[in-house]
Structures are given as structure tokens and as C-alpha cells.
Amino acid sequence: MKTATRKIIRQLLCAGVLSLAASTAMAAAQSKSAVPNSVAKVEEPKIEHPGEIALMKGDTGWSYRHAETGYPLYVSDRDVGGKSACNGGCARAWVPLEVNVLDNKPVGDWKIIVREDGSRQWAYKGRPAYTLFHDSPDNPVGDGVEGVWHILEP
């Protein structure tokens, strides 16, 4: 094959690749703008929370989770006045969400309470937060226990 013919083939191949890339980019841009608002991505609500806490969207809505484990956070109807009523054996099953030693101030609706034993616990809107020992991030079992435990939602 002559050098001139090879050069023409190379130019045509490059032009074809560029044309394919351009049409792919245009199709991607059109498909993004063609997505109706009802199908648009659901974004996380703009709610401040401490670093060890995550706000996650599940099948039933938004809930707070322990960021490291993914375990759901719970609140108890027995806790009143920003004070935890879950101590001793209760606190071994329903583990208080402890405040990291580096955290020393509230974040948004999250406040720091001091427990009966002197440890510090996160409370959301005055309600102490807990995880359930041996719970599961994928199949939480604590919601509704004894009629007083509930998954923490914003």
C-alpha cells in the first residue's frame, strides 16, 4: 500500500473516532437534560450532623445511621428532658451513641448530653441517640421494640 493511501486511511479513521466521540458526548448531554423532574436524583436534605453520624435514604425514607457501621440510630420514648433513662443493662443492649473525644460542641440539632456515668452522648433535638447491639444495617430489628424504641429520622 502506498504511503499516501495509508495517510488517507489514518485520517479517515481519526475523523471517524472523533465523530463517534462527539456524537456520544452529545447523546449523553441530551439524555441528561431529557430526564423529567419526577425521575431526578433525590438529594440528601441539608441537615447538619456530627461526623460519626450519617443521614441515609432507605425504602421508608431518611434515617440517621452510625457512619462507621451503618447501624441505624434509635431514640426511646422513656428518655425525657434531654436525659437518658437507659443505663446499666439497658445501655449494654441499646448502646448510647458516644461523643468522639475530639468533639466538644453541638452541631445543628445535635447536642451533647452527659450521662449518669459521666460519659457524653449525642442527642438529636433533645432525644438521646442509641444503636442496638447485634443490629443489622440491612435489616434493622429495633424499630418498635417494647413500643418505645424508634428509628431516628430527621
C-alpha positions in Angstrom: 0.0 0.0 0.0 1.3 3.4 -0.9 2.2 5.9 1.8 -0.4 8.4 0.5 -3.1 5.8 0.8 -2.1 4.9 4.4 -2.1 8.5 5.3 -5.7 9.0 3.9 -6.9 5.8 5.7 -5.3 7.1 9.0 -7.0 10.5 8.6 -10.4 8.9 7.9 -10.1 6.6 10.9 -9.2 9.6 13.2 -12.1 11.6 11.8 -14.4 8.6 12.4 -13.2 8.2 16.0 -13.6 11.9 16.7 -17.1 11.9 15.1 -18.1 8.9 17.2 -16.8 10.6 20.4 -18.6 13.9 19.6 -21.9 12.1 18.9 -21.6 10.1 22.1 -21.0 13.2 24.1 -24.0 14.9 22.5 -26.2 11.9 23.2 -25.1 11.9 26.9 -25.8 15.6 27.2 -29.3 15.2 25.6 -30.2 12.3 27.8 -29.3 14.2 31.0 -31.5 17.2 30.0 -34.3 14.9 28.9 -34.7 13.3 32.4 -38.1 14.6 33.8 -38.1 16.2 37.2 -40.1 13.4 38.6 -37.2 11.0 38.0 -34.4 13.4 39.0 -31.9 12.2 41.6 -33.1 12.6 45.2 -30.6 14.6 47.2 -29.8 14.5 50.8 -31.6 17.1 52.9 -29.2 19.9 54.0 -29.1 19.0 57.7 -26.0 19.4 59.8 -24.9 16.4 61.9 -21.7 15.3 63.6 -19.1 13.4 61.6 -19.8 10.0 63.1 -23.4 10.2 62.1 -24.7 9.7 58.5 -28.1 10.6 57.0 -29.2 7.9 54.7 -32.1 7.3 52.3 -33.8 3.9 52.6 -37.0 2.3 51.4 -39.1 4.1 54.1 -37.4 7.5 54.0 -34.5 9.2 55.5 -32.9 8.0 58.8 -29.8 8.6 60.8 -27.1 5.9 60.9 -23.8 5.4 62.6 -21.4 6.5 59.9 -18.8 3.8 60.5 -21.1 0.7 60.9 -24.2 1.8 59.0 -26.3 0.7 62.0 -29.5 2.7 62.4 -29.8 5.1 65.3 -32.7 4.9 67.7 -34.5 7.0 70.3 -36.5 5.9 73.2 -39.8 7.3 74.5 -38.6 6.7 78.0 -36.0 9.4 77.7 -37.4 12.8 78.8 -36.0 16.2 79.4 -32.8 15.5 77.4 -31.8 12.9 79.9 -31.1 9.2 79.1 -33.2 6.7 81.1 -31.3 3.8 79.5 -28.5 2.8 81.9 -26.9 -0.4 83.2 -28.2 -3.5 81.3 -30.3 -1.3 79.0 -27.2 0.5 77.9 -25.5 -2.8 77.1 -28.3 -3.7 74.7 -29.1 -0.2 73.5 -25.6 1.3 73.2 -25.5 5.1 73.7 -24.1 7.0 70.8 -20.9 8.3 72.4 -19.4 11.7 71.5 -15.9 11.4 70.0 -13.3 12.8 72.3 -12.4 15.5 69.8 -16.0 16.8 69.5 -16.7 19.5 72.1 -19.6 21.4 70.7 -23.1 20.9 69.3 -23.7 20.6 65.6 -27.1 21.8 64.2 -29.9 20.0 66.1 -27.4 17.6 67.7 -26.4 18.4 71.3 -24.1 16.7 73.8 -25.6 15.4 77.0 -23.8 14.0 80.0 -25.0 10.5 81.0 -25.4 9.2 84.6 -22.0 7.5 84.4 -20.3 10.8 83.2 -19.8 9.7 79.6 -21.0 12.0 76.8 -23.8 11.1 74.4 -25.2 12.7 71.2 -28.9 13.8 71.5 -31.0 14.9 68.5 -33.4 17.6 69.3 -33.1 16.7 73.0 -33.5 12.9 72.4 -30.5 10.7 73.3 -29.4 8.5 70.4 -28.5 4.8 70.5 -27.5 1.9 68.4 -28.8 -1.6 69.1 -26.3 -4.3 70.0 -26.2 -7.0 67.3 -28.5 -5.0 65.0 -28.0 -5.1 61.2 -27.6 -2.2 58.8 -29.6 -4.0 56.1 -32.3 -5.5 58.3 -32.7 -3.4 61.5 -34.8 -5.0 64.2 -35.1 -2.3 66.9 -37.9 -0.2 65.5 -41.0 -0.6 67.7 -39.3 -2.8 70.4 -41.3 -2.6 73.6 -43.4 0.1 71.9 -40.8 2.7 72.9 -37.8 2.4 70.6 -37.9 4.1 67.2 -35.5 4.6 64.3 -34.2 8.2 64.4 -35.4 10.3 61.5 -34.8 13.9 60.7 
